[in-house]
Amino acid sequence: MSSSPKPARAQNLGRIPSVDVLLRDAKFTPLIAVFGRTATRDCLREVLVQMRSAPQPEVMPEQIAVAVERHLQAINAPNLRPVFNLTGTILHTNLGRAPLPDVAVQAMVRAAGAVNLEYDLATGQRGQRDEHVAGWIKRLTGAEAAIVVNNNAAAVMIALNTLAFDQQVIVSRGELIEIGGAFRMPDIMARAGCNLCETGTTNRTHIGDFEAAIGAKTAMLLKVHTSNYQIKGFTKSVPEGDLAHLAHTHDLPFVVDLGSGALIDLTPYGLPRETTVRETLQAGADLVTFSGDKLLGGPQAGIIAGRADLIDKIAKNPMKRAIRLDKITLAALEAVLSLYAHPEKLAENLPTLGLLSRAATDIKQQAERLAPLVAHALKPLKT
Ligand SMILES: *Cc1c(COP(=O)(O)O)cnc(C)c1O
């Protein structure tokens, strides 16, 4: 021993065996068997770096093995895992929005292998992936045609980019919304290559405001459903029918971003009235865009329904390839849409609707039953 004490790091280096020596130790054999030599070695290296960085008493191989095992288990545990949604918000974006029904889960499992995704089994020809759901969307909304993409933000983006690139889109100032994080209408508009033309005021927009805003560069009138807030008091917005009429007299498409996109009237389930996709199309919208995982109760998706000639143009936009749905999502969406064919059973079969239409007394009873269990489960976390 020298007279002056060694720095802590050097002392630790001396006390901790090398990676190669440790890997040959019997304590590491079971870890190598379960997790593989490469992962065990990489984890061991990380653990040793940590141990060497802090002054330690002598460490035994078994202690190191315990730390490595813990680290390996943490890395290999699924990150994305089920949680209890007790927030009271059923369509919670941070918790994955709509919980899927069993039929959708089964459909996703069936689609995991080889499927007729883009193959028409009847003709033996190449098929279109969106055809698996387009029929359902047309029947349920009365639309001439339909197309599906990654989410509603993508649906709005591709509709704008296809029909109004380098041109002007007129929107009411009261509808320039932000929906959580990065979906802000003016930003989407800019990235889609469109010029936003705001009209009216925050609380009141009249048909005359739209009329005055229409010019040579106008390519679309857009209405955005303000689904996550309300302006109350002295307000006015233009009815969809009037906007559709104005758009059509100028030979422009009228597009509605409906957001939630209810497929059926929800009032019989005791829910507030929401304009349905069908009603919006009947009011004269040329295209309606909406989410798959909001009120519809399905997987994350964006649906565009409406005029066949416009849908056809969107289908040909190269962007479609970048935001198309995968087979797993298509399988889930098809299964969820098919449940709407039986509205009498919908609240029973579709978890989103079942949860939204539960009686308050039922929710209260469950909350009271769960409260002590939740408190008990959370106790160890608090100490
Ligand atoms: C939720 C919503 C969007 C975004 O839809 P995503 O499916 O989350 O991409 C766009 N517009 C409106 C009006 C919405 O409510």
Ligand as a Chemical Component Dictionary entry (heavy atoms), coordinates in Angstrom:
data_LIG
# 
_chem_comp.id                   LIG 
_chem_comp.type                 NON-POLYMER 
_chem_comp.pdbx_formal_charge   0 
_chem_comp.three_letter_code    LIG 
# 
loop_
_chem_comp_atom.comp_id 
_chem_comp_atom.atom_id 
_chem_comp_atom.alt_atom_id 
_chem_comp_atom.type_symbol 
_chem_comp_atom.charge 
_chem_comp_atom.model_Cartn_x 
_chem_comp_atom.model_Cartn_y 
_chem_comp_atom.model_Cartn_z 
_chem_comp_atom.pdbx_ordinal 
LIG C1 C1 C 0 -59.462 15.019 -33.174 1  
LIG C2 C2 C 0 -59.600 15.955 -34.304 2  
LIG C3 C3 C 0 -58.633 15.996 -35.321 3  
LIG C4 C4 C 0 -57.430 15.099 -35.305 4  
LIG O1 O1 O 0 -57.816 13.775 -35.454 5  
LIG P1 P1 P 0 -56.778 12.573 -35.168 6  
LIG O2 O2 O 0 -57.536 11.353 -35.564 7  
LIG O3 O3 O 0 -56.430 12.653 -33.720 8  
LIG O4 O4 O 0 -55.599 12.815 -36.040 9  
LIG C5 C5 C 0 -58.811 16.887 -36.355 10 
LIG N1 N1 N 0 -59.877 17.716 -36.396 11 
LIG C6 C6 C 0 -60.832 17.713 -35.435 12 
LIG C7 C7 C 0 -61.975 18.647 -35.543 13 
LIG C8 C8 C 0 -60.730 16.838 -34.359 14 
LIG O5 O5 O 0 -61.668 16.827 -33.400 15 
# 
loop_
_chem_comp_bond.comp_id 
_chem_comp_bond.atom_id_1 
_chem_comp_bond.atom_id_2 
_chem_comp_bond.value_order 
_chem_comp_bond.pdbx_ordinal 
LIG C1 C2 SING 1  
LIG C2 C3 SING 2  
LIG C2 C8 DOUB 3  
LIG C3 C4 SING 4  
LIG C3 C5 DOUB 5  
LIG C4 O1 SING 6  
LIG O1 P1 SING 7  
LIG P1 O2 DOUB 8  
LIG P1 O3 SING 9  
LIG P1 O4 SING 10 
LIG C5 N1 SING 11 
LIG N1 C6 DOUB 12 
LIG C6 C7 SING 13 
LIG C6 C8 SING 14 
LIG C8 O5 SING 15 
# 
